[in-house]
């Protein structure tokens, strides 16, 4: 079980890095700027994989204690 969680954490961390690096730089950060299309999808995927990474890190800590 511990090895599966660690492998999943490595895969999720690589995907998180990829989705963060694929996001375009924001040159204009005014109040009317909205994310559209693929930029919005990449943003939400990065948030999802960050959440998954945190959950897997907590699971890894819990499994490691036992």
PyMOL commands that set and color helices and strands:
alter all, ss='L'
color gray80, all
select helices_A, chain A and resi 2-22+38-65
alter helices_A, ss='H'
color red, helices_A
deselect
rebuild
show_as cartoon
